[in-house]
Amino acid sequence: MDAIRERAERAERTREEEARRRVAEERLRIARDLHDVVAHHIALVNVQAGVAAHVMDKRPDQAKEALSHVRDASRSALNELRATVGLLRQTGDPEAPTEPAPGLARLDDLVETFRHAGLPVEVTCGDSAADLPAGVDLAAYRIIQEALTNVQKHAGTGAKAEVSVIRVGPNVEVTILDDGGGEKKEKSGESDGGGHGLLGMRERVSALNGRCTAGPRYGGGFRVHAILPVTAKPVSPAEGGTA
């Protein structure tokens, strides 16, 4: 009887530990998404608001266009925040999120927001990068979003960016390059926020058993490169760690 009771208690402890682990993983994932959504859209709002203030008196039409982009970015931010925070609701609660998580199918729309903010972006996306598992698709999208947000904030005036998503064997490789020469505190992990954007990229990739590197390019600019296994099983934060 004692042995049976001990096995039952051990099984119960295992279930509780697994439940706690899953809750911790979900909190971490939601925290990453919230950071990426807020950082991206607020950076765009800041740029467009600055443009509007600069040209308000002399070029009201351009100011009106910039304010329109501010409105669009704000609306997108609110929609994504509602969808992300909605994941915290219990099953059966009202107003559960109905929109799918963003992925590479929305890459053109994402890139267009940066172009509207004055950042030229070229995109190369192979057909083989389509129909990815949901976790890989979301990670690729968020990595591109965060990397381009960093370019927008830190690469300096006149910078250009290139985005590449290609299938290489069992992996999808995501590369974001810029030719900027501006301050890159966020990219080096020394921003006021502690480099959470870059840390979040690495955590996303590690959770998929992938690899992520980021650093200055020879001759100027910055490079972010992520290798995402398409068929890899996700690992917990304790198992994956950070790159």
N, C-alpha and C positions, 0 to 999 in steps of 0.2 A: 504493500500500500504506500509506503514511504517513497519508493522509487517511482510509482505512478504519479503521486502528488508532485514530486520534484520535476518530472518531465512536463507535467501540465503547467507548473509555475514557470519553468524555463521557456516553454512555448509561448506563454502569455507575455513574458518579458521581451521575447523576440518580436512578437507582434507590435508591442508598444514602441520598441526601438525603431522598427521599420516605419511605423506611422510618424514618429518624430522626425526621422530622416527625410521622409517624403515632404513633410511640412516645411522643413528647413530648405530643401531644394526648391520648392515652389516659391517660397519667400525670396530666395536669391534670384530666381528667374524673373519674378515680377519686379524686384528692385532694379535689375538690369534694364528691363524694358522701360520702366518709368524714367530712369536716368537718360536713356537714349532718346526717348520721345521728347522730354523736356529740353534737353541740351540742344537737340536739332532744331526744334521749332522756335525756341527763344532766341537762338543765334540768328535765325532768318528774320525774325521780327525785329531784332535789334538793328540788323543791317538795313532793312527796308525803312524802318522808322528814321534812321539817320539820313538816308537818301531823301525822304520826304521833307525832313526839317531843313536840309541843305538847299533844296530847290523850290521850296514852297512859294517864295515871293517872285522869283524870276521865271520859273517854269511850272506853273500850277498843274498843267496836264501830266507832267512826269511825276509830280508829287501825288496826284490822284492815283496814278498807276501803282506807285510804291505803296500807298495806303491800301489799295485793293489787295496787293500781295500780303500785307500785314494781316488783313482780314482773313484771307484764305489760309495762311499759316496758323493763325489763332484757331480757326474752325477745325483744321486738321488735328491740331494739338489736343483740343477738347475731345474730339471724337476718339482719338487713340487713347487718351487718358480714361475716358469712360469705359472703353472696351477692356483696358488693362485692369483698372480698379474693379470692374465688374466681375473679374475672375475671383475676387475675394468673397463674393456673395455665396451664400449657401444654396444648394440645389432647391429649386422651387421659389426662390426669391424673385420679386418682380424686376423687370428691366435688365435681365441677363444679357450679356453682349451677344449680338447676332452676326457681327462682321467677322470674317476670318482673319487670322493673324497675317500681318504683312509678309510678303515674300518677293522673290525676284520678278514675279508677274507685275509688280508695281514699281519696278526699278526705273522705268522711264519717267513715271510721275515724280518719283523722288529726285531724280537727277534734274528734272525741269525746275523744281523749286530752287535748286542751287544756281541754275542758269539765270533764273529771274532775279536772283540776288547778286548777280554780277560775276559769278565764278564759272568760267568756261570748263565744261566737263565733256570728255570724249569717252564713249562706252564701247567695249567689245564684249559681247556675250554670246557664246556658242550655243547652238541648239541642244547640244548634249547636256547643258546645264539645266534644262527644263525637267519638270516632273521629278523634283528632288523630294526626299522625305521631309515632312513638315519641319522637324527640328533643324535640319541642315538648311532648308530654304529660309527660315526665319533668321538663323545665325548669319547667313551670307548677307541678307538684307540689312540687318542691324550693324554688321561690321562696316559695310559700305556707308551707311548713314552716319555712323560715328566718325569714320575716317574723313569723310567729306566735311562734316561739321568742324573738325579740327583744322582742315585746310582753310575753311571759310574764316575761322576765328584767328588763326595763327600764322598763315603762310605769307601774309602781306599783300599789298595792292599789286594787281597785275598777275597774280599766280594763276596757273592752269592745272587741271587735274585730269588723270586718266584712270578709268576703271576697267578691269578685265575680270571676267568670270569664265573659266574654261574647265572642261572635264579632262583630267589626266589620269588614265587608268581607273582605279577604284575611288579616286578622289575628285573633289571639285576644288580648284584653286582660285582664290579671290585676291586680286592685287589692286591696290590704290596707290598711285604715284602723284606727286605734285612737284612743281619746279620753283616753289616759293622760297624766299630767303628770310621770311619774318621770324619772329620769336616763336619757339615751339615748346613752351613750357609744359603744356598739356601732353604733348606727344612724348616728351622725355620723362613724364611721370613727376614733374616738379611744379605742376599748376597749383593754384590755391586750393583746388578741390582734391589734391593728392593724386592726380592722374587716374581718376576713376574710370574715365572713358577707355583708356588703353587697358587698364586692368579688367574692365568688363569684357572687352574683346577677347582677351586671353582666357578669361573664365569660360566664356561661351565656347571657344574652340576646345579648351581642355575637357569640357563636359561632353564633347563629342569624340574624344580621343584623337583630336587633331593637333596641329601645331600652328603657332602664330609668331611672327617676327615683325618688329617695327623699329625703324631707325633712320638716320639721315642717309641720303643718297650721295654718292661721290659726285662732286661738282655742284651740289646744292639741291635742296628739296628734301622730301621725305618719302618713305616707302612703307606701306603696310602689306603684309603677305600672310594669308591664312590658307592652310591646307585642311579641308574638311572631308573626312572619310564618309562616303555616301552610305555605306552599309554598316558603319560602326555602331555598336550598342553604347548608349549614353552611360556615363559613369557618374557617381555621386561626387560632390565637392571634396569629400574626404579622400576619395580614391584618385580624383583627377588632379587636384592642386592647380597651380597657375604656372604659366610658362615664364 
